[in-house]
Amino acid sequence: MRILGLETSCDETGVAIFDTRRGLLAHALFSQVDIHVEYGGVVPELASRDHVRKALPLVQQVMQDAATTPEELDGIAYTAGPGLVGALMVGATLAQTLAWSWNIPALGVHHMEGHLLAPMLEDEHPQYPFVALLVSGGHTQLVRVDGIGQYRLLGESLDDAAGEAFDKAAKMLGLPYPGGPHIARLAESGDAARFDFPRPMVNRPGLDFSFSGLKTFTLNTVNACRDETGLTDQDKCDIARAFEEAVVATLVIKCRRALEQEGLSTLVMAGGVSANRNLRAQLQAALAKLGARVFYPAPQFCTDNGAMIAYAGAQRLAAGQMDGPATTVRPRWPMTELAPL
């Protein structure tokens, strides 16, 4: 089965073709970061407009790269939610139009299910059941996964997602959007012993997250440095290091707790923040002590991409799921509502 995947949920246009026998045949991505950076975050109207401009040329490029004609496709998968409603509608209407004109089925895919299944694109991938840490700009969740569509939410952020917290901490330090890579770059030169930031909600039971207090602590530290001697470059590096260490330590503690609670030995980490090298290293070390393993996507598939949507769509289309004639998107869509396969 050969599936075309379209990802347009936020500020990246991703297109890919996945074949259930041959694997990933081709993928392409256009990032809108340069467009949104001057606004300090994603502007929904600009995101939708750029998806309109880029989606079809990327489809043509990927079809050519994969040496695939419309007659060789068995279906189209697109992101139906959650995400920005205008951006979702661009992908949904394009997918439905192409599916109708090529006489093949289309299926709306859950964005976070795509992230969760992205490690399955790798040669060495996890086996069910496992615990998944979905950590991105818009989501921070711990989920027990017993199979495709068999999800049980263990914990989630009560306020900002981890990626969103990185963006806001970066803004406090005068760094551009997106904040995660810039914080990580500064943290490499930071003194880990200078500041000790709190690890939110690790001293209470449960697997929920909260990063609002950590943001406040970061802002107070920035203001204290500015009032004392002016905010120096080294101050920024030290604060970035302390902030990153606090987020990473919090995620590691919660992941370890989730595995112990569920009696499992496999963790999957996906989403944009999963590309953070410090997080990967500390998780690897912590889980090794438990005799557990961690799996994550290749770096190019950590952020939003068409390959994960094509893969997730292929699994559900192969099971006989498909959309009707109506075009429907869901900006808010709990993953636990998905039907099991």
N, C-alpha and C positions, 0 to 999 in steps of 0.2 A: 504494500500500500504506500503510495507516494502522496505526501501532504504538503501544501503550501501554507506557511504560517506567517501571520501579520501581527506585529506588536505596536500599538499606538496609544498606550494608556497614559503616558505622561509626556516627557520631553525627548524621547528617543524613538526614532522610526526604525523598526527591525523587521527584516524579511528573511525567510529561510525555507529550504525544502528538505524534508526528512523522509527517508525511505525505510520502512520497517525491516527490510532485508539488508539494505546496504548502509544504513545509518545516515548521518548528516551529509547531504550532497553539496550544499552551498548555503552561505548566509551573508548578509550585508546589513550594516547599521549606519544610520546617520544620527549623530548626537547634536542636539540643539544648544549645548552648553554655552557656546559663544554668543548665542542670541539672548539668553536669559541672564548671563553673568552681570550685565550692567544694571539689572533690576534687583539683584541679590536673591533671586529665586525664580521659580517657574511662573510665567504669565500665561494663564490658560488659553487666552485668545490667540496669542502668538504661537503657542504649541500646536493648536488645531490648524492654524493657517499653514504652518510648515509641514505638518503631516500631509495636508492636501497637495503641497508642492512636491514632496519627496517620495510618497508611498508608491505611486505607480512606476516611476523610473526605477526604484529599487526592485520592484517585482520583475520588471523587464530584465534588469541586470542579473538577478538571481536565477531566473529561468534560463538565461544564456549561459551563466557559469555552470549550471547543473546539466546543461545540454538536455533540457526538458521542454516538451511542447505541452500545450493545454490538454491534448488528448491523452497524455501520459499521467496526468494528475488524477487522483482518486477523491480529492476533497480539499477544502480550504478551512483552516482554523484561524480564528482571530480572537483578540482579547476583548471580551465582553464586559469586563469589570474585575475588580474595582479600579477606579481611576478618574481622570478628568472627563466629564461627560462629553464635551465637544471633541476631545481627542479620541475617545472611544467610538464616537459616532462616525468619525472619518474612516477608521479601520473597518467598522462593521458594515458600513454602506459599500465600501470598496469590495470587501469580501463577498457580500451578498450579490453585488452586481456581477463580479467575475464568475461566481458559482452559477448564477442564472444563465449567463451567456455561454459558459462552457458545459452546462448541464451536469454539474457535479454537486454534491452536498456541501453545505457550509455548517460550521459549528462554532459557537461562542465559547471561549475557554476562560477559566478563572485565572487571573494574573498570578496570584500567589501559588496556585497549583502548578503553574508553569515554573516558577522559581523552585518550588519544592522538588519537582521532578528533573530539574536541570542537571543534577549530578548523574542521572541515568544516561546522559549523553557520553559519559566517559567510559573507556574500556574497562576500568575497574570501578564498579558501582555498588552501592549498598543493596542488601537484601532486606525484605520486610520481615518483622516489624522494626521500626526505628523511631527515635525522637528527632524532630526537625526544629532547628532554630532558624526562623525566617526573620532576617534583620536587614532593613532597608531604610530609605528615606521616609516611607510612609507607614511601615509596619515593623513591629518587634513582637514576635509570637513564638511560643513553644508549643509544638503540636505532636501528639502521638500519631504515628502513621502505621496502620496495619495492612494497607493496600491502597490502590488508587480509589479515591473517594471515601476511604475509611479513615476519617480524621477525628481526633478528639482534642479540643483546645485545652492545654494544660495551664497556660498563663500568657498574658499579653501586657503591653504597656498601658498604663492608666492615663497617660498624657502624651508627651512627645515620643515618637519613635527614636531609636538610637541614631539613625541617619539624620533626622531632623535636629536632634540635639547637637550633632557635629556641625551642622550648618549654622546653627545659632551661636555656638561657641566660637566658630571661625569669624562670624560677623563681629563679635565682641573684640576679637584680636585684630580686626581690620583686614581679614583675609577674604578673598573672593569666593563666590559660589561655584561649584559645590564644595562644602567645607571639609569633608572627610579626607580627601587626598592631601589638602593643604595642611590640615592639623597633623596628619601622619608624617608629613615631610618635616615640619618644624619639630615634632616630638623626637625625631632621630637625634637632634642636637640639644635636647633638653636634659636637665639634671633631675633624675628621678627622685633624689633625696630631698630636694628643696621644698616641695609642696606635697601635702598628703590630702587628697580630695576624698570626700565620702563615697562609699559604695552604697548606692540607694537600695533600700528594702532587702538587704541581705541578712539583717538581724531579726527578721520576722519570718514566720512560716509562709509557705506558698511560693508560687512561681511567677507572680506578676512583676512587672517592672514599673519604674517611675524615674524620669530624668529631669523633672522640673526643678527639684531641689539642687541637683548637681549644676544645673545652668545658673541658678542664683548664686551658688558658692563660687562658680567661675567668674561671674560678673563682679562679685564683691572682691575677689582676688585681683582682678584686672584693675578695678578702681583704687584698691589699696596701693598697688604698685605705681599707678599713675600719680597718686597724691604724694607718694614718698619721694620718688626720684624721677618720675616720668617713666612711661612704659618703654623699656628698652627692648632691643631685639632678643637679648637673652631672656628677659622676662617672658616674652611671648613663647619662646621655645620651652621654657620650664613649665609654663601654664599649660601649653599644648600637651606636653609629656604627662603631666599630672591628670589632665582631663582624659586623655586616651587611656591611661592606666586604670582610671576609675571605671570607665565604661567597659573596658576589656575584662577587668576583674569581676565586675558585676555579671556580665554575660557568662563567663566561665563558671562562676559559683552556681548560677541558676541552671546551667546545662548539666553540671555534675549532679545537682540535686534532682533534676528531672530524670536522669538515667537511673539513679538509685531508687527513686520513687516508683518508676515503671518496671524496674528489674530488667532493663535492656542494656546492651553493650555497643550499640551503634548510634552515632549522632550524624545527622546531615545538617550542614550549614549552607544557607543560600540567601541571595539578596545582595545588594550593592555593598553593604558593610562587610560581607564575608570575604571581600578581597583584601581587607586590612591584614597586613603581614604579621603584626604584633598579635592580633586576635587569633590568627591561625596557629602561630607558634605556641602561645600560651594554652590554647585548647588542646593542641596535640600533646603537650607535656602533661597537662592535668588529667586527660583521659587515659594516657598511657599508664598512669598510676592505678587506674581502675580496671585495667585490662580491656579498655574500650577503644573503639576506633572512630575517627571522624572523617567524613567524606564531604567534598565540596566541588562545585563546578570549576572548570578552567576559568582563569581570570576574565576572559572575554565574555563568559556567560554568567558572570556574577551580577552585572547590571542588566537592565531590561534588554531583551533580544528576541528575535524571531524564532531562533532555534528551539527555545524552551516551549514556545507556543505551538510550534509545529509538532514537537514530540508529544506534548500533552494531548493535542488534538488528535494525533494519530491513534493514541490508545483508545480514546473515546469513540472516534469514528469507526475504528475497527470493531468496537462492541455494538455498533448499530445506532449510536446516538447521532442526531443531526437536528438542525434548526428547521422550523417552519418558514413560511414566506415572510413573516414579519421581522423587522429589524429592531432588536431590543438590546439595550445595554443596561448595566447595573453599576452606577458609580459606587454604591455601597453593597457589598455582597459577602456575607459570612461564608467562609470556606466549608464550614461544617454542614451547610445546606446542600452540598454537592452529592449526587447519587453515586453509590459505590458501584464498582465494576465487578 
